[in-house]
Protein backbone atom coordinates (compact mmCIF):
# COMPACT_ATOMS: atom_id res chain seq x y z
CA UNK A 1 0.00 0.00 0.00
CA UNK A 2 1.30 3.46 -0.82
CA UNK A 3 1.81 5.84 2.11
CA UNK A 4 -0.76 8.25 0.65
CA UNK A 5 -3.46 5.58 0.83
CA UNK A 6 -2.84 4.50 4.43
CA UNK A 7 -5.91 5.21 6.57
CA UNK A 8 -5.75 6.22 10.22
CA UNK A 9 -5.94 3.23 12.59
CA UNK A 10 -4.58 0.97 9.82
CA UNK A 11 -3.19 -2.22 11.39
CA UNK A 12 -0.41 -4.46 10.23
CA UNK A 13 -0.57 -7.41 12.58
CA UNK A 14 1.55 -10.48 13.01
CA UNK A 15 4.77 -9.71 11.14
CA UNK A 16 7.00 -12.56 12.30
CA UNK A 17 10.78 -12.94 12.30
CA UNK A 18 13.43 -14.91 14.17
CA UNK A 19 16.75 -13.20 14.92
CA UNK A 20 19.69 -15.60 15.20
CA UNK A 21 22.87 -14.99 17.21
CA UNK A 22 24.67 -14.56 13.87
CA UNK A 23 22.28 -11.79 12.84
CA UNK A 24 22.81 -10.04 16.17
CA UNK A 25 26.59 -10.33 15.87
CA UNK A 26 26.55 -9.06 12.26
CA UNK A 27 24.41 -6.09 13.34
CA UNK A 28 26.73 -5.28 16.24
CA UNK A 29 29.76 -5.44 13.94
CA UNK A 30 28.04 -3.20 11.40
CA UNK A 31 27.22 -0.48 13.95
CA UNK A 32 30.48 -0.90 15.89
CA UNK A 33 28.84 -2.12 19.10
CA UNK A 34 31.52 -4.03 21.01
CA UNK A 35 29.69 -4.31 24.34
CA UNK A 36 30.05 -7.97 25.38
CA UNK A 37 26.84 -7.84 27.45
CA UNK A 38 24.74 -8.74 24.39
CA UNK A 39 26.48 -12.09 23.96
CA UNK A 40 26.81 -12.76 27.69
CA UNK A 41 23.08 -12.32 28.28
CA UNK A 42 21.96 -13.76 24.94
CA UNK A 43 20.02 -10.54 24.32
CA UNK A 44 19.29 -8.31 21.31
CA UNK A 45 20.05 -4.59 21.15
CA UNK A 46 16.79 -2.59 21.09
CA UNK A 47 17.93 -0.73 17.97
CA UNK A 48 18.23 -4.06 16.13
CA UNK A 49 14.61 -4.86 17.00
CA UNK A 50 13.44 -1.45 15.78
CA UNK A 51 15.43 -1.77 12.59
CA UNK A 52 13.93 -5.18 11.85
CA UNK A 53 10.41 -3.95 12.64
CA UNK A 54 10.60 -0.89 10.43
CA UNK A 55 12.30 -2.83 7.65
CA UNK A 56 9.31 -5.17 7.82
CA UNK A 57 7.00 -2.15 7.58
CA UNK A 58 8.44 -1.39 4.13
CA UNK A 59 7.06 -4.72 2.91
CA UNK A 60 3.55 -3.32 3.57
CA UNK A 61 3.75 0.45 3.08
CA UNK A 62 5.64 2.16 0.26
CA UNK A 63 7.51 5.22 1.52
CA UNK A 64 8.60 7.48 -1.35
CA UNK A 65 11.95 9.17 -1.81
CA UNK A 66 12.35 12.16 0.47
CA UNK A 67 10.61 10.56 3.45
CA UNK A 68 12.15 11.72 6.73
CA UNK A 69 12.15 9.76 9.99
CA UNK A 70 11.32 12.58 12.43
CA UNK A 71 11.22 10.95 15.84
CA UNK A 72 11.43 7.69 17.71
CA UNK A 73 10.44 6.65 21.22
CA UNK A 74 11.13 3.21 22.61
CA UNK A 75 10.13 1.61 25.88
CA UNK A 76 11.62 -1.78 26.57
CA UNK A 77 9.34 -3.95 28.71
CA UNK A 78 11.60 -6.99 28.95
CA UNK A 79 14.92 -8.34 27.72
CA UNK A 80 14.81 -9.28 24.06
CA UNK A 81 16.22 -12.81 23.82
CA UNK A 82 18.10 -14.13 20.79
CA UNK A 83 16.39 -16.82 18.69
CA UNK A 84 12.90 -16.01 19.99
CA UNK A 85 10.00 -15.81 17.57
CA UNK A 86 9.32 -12.07 17.30
CA UNK A 87 5.98 -10.64 16.28
CA UNK A 88 5.54 -7.01 15.29
CA UNK A 89 2.17 -5.27 15.27
CA UNK A 90 2.07 -1.79 13.73
CA UNK A 91 -0.78 0.72 13.96
CA UNK A 92 -1.06 4.02 12.10
CA UNK A 93 -2.26 6.28 14.92
CA UNK A 94 -2.42 9.50 12.94
CA UNK A 95 -2.07 10.60 9.35
CA UNK A 96 -2.43 14.31 8.68
CA UNK A 97 -1.61 16.60 5.79
CA UNK A 98 -0.12 20.02 6.47
CA UNK A 99 0.67 22.16 3.45
CA UNK A 100 2.50 19.79 1.11
CA UNK A 101 3.59 17.25 3.76
CA UNK A 102 2.01 14.06 5.08
CA UNK A 103 2.77 13.39 8.75
CA UNK A 104 2.43 9.69 9.56
CA UNK A 105 2.52 8.51 13.19
CA UNK A 106 3.01 4.82 13.94
CA UNK A 107 2.81 2.73 17.10
CA UNK A 108 4.70 -0.54 17.22
CA UNK A 109 4.27 -3.44 19.63
CA UNK A 110 6.98 -6.12 19.75
CA UNK A 111 6.44 -9.55 21.31
CA UNK A 112 8.96 -12.36 21.80
CA UNK A 113 7.38 -15.81 21.96
CA UNK A 114 4.02 -14.04 22.59
CA UNK A 115 5.36 -12.00 25.55
CA UNK A 116 5.54 -8.16 25.32
CA UNK A 117 9.11 -6.95 24.87
CA UNK A 118 8.84 -3.37 23.64
CA UNK A 119 6.57 -0.55 22.53
CA UNK A 120 7.71 2.15 20.13
CA UNK A 121 6.22 5.28 18.62
CA UNK A 122 7.64 6.86 15.49
CA UNK A 123 6.78 9.74 13.19
CA UNK A 124 7.51 10.15 9.51
CA UNK A 125 7.35 13.21 7.25
CA UNK A 126 6.43 12.39 3.66
CA UNK A 127 6.72 15.14 1.05
CA UNK A 128 3.60 15.06 -1.11
CA UNK A 129 5.43 16.63 -4.03
CA UNK A 130 7.44 13.40 -4.48
CA UNK A 131 4.81 11.01 -3.18
CA UNK A 132 2.78 10.37 -6.31
CA UNK A 133 0.92 7.10 -6.03
CA UNK A 134 2.17 4.53 -8.54
CA UNK A 135 0.18 4.78 -11.76
CA UNK A 136 -1.07 8.32 -11.00
CA UNK A 137 0.86 11.04 -12.84
C-alpha positions, 0 to 999 in steps of 0.5 A: 500500500502506498503511504498516501493511501494509508488510513488512520488506525490501519493495522499491520498485525503479526509480522514474524521474524526470528533473529539468530545470534549470527544476525545479532553479531553481524548487526553489532559489527556493522554499527560498531557495538563491542559491548560484550553484554549482548552475547553474555546475556543472549540478548538483542540490542533494542535498535536491532529490533526497531530496525527489523520492525521498520524494515518489515513495515516497508514490505507493507507500506511504500515510503517514497523518496524524500521521506524523513524519519522525524522521531522515535520513542522506545520503551523496553518492557523486557529483555529481548532474547536471541532466537525467539520468535518475534511478532511485530504489530504496527498501527497508524495512529495518525495521518495528517496533511499540512501544506504539502507534507504528510505526517504519519505517526506509527505505534509498534508493539513487539512480542517475543514468543508471545510476551511483550518486549517493547513498545515504540512510537515513530513519526515520519514526514512524507513530502507530497510533491514526491509522493505520487501514487504509482500509476497516477501522474 
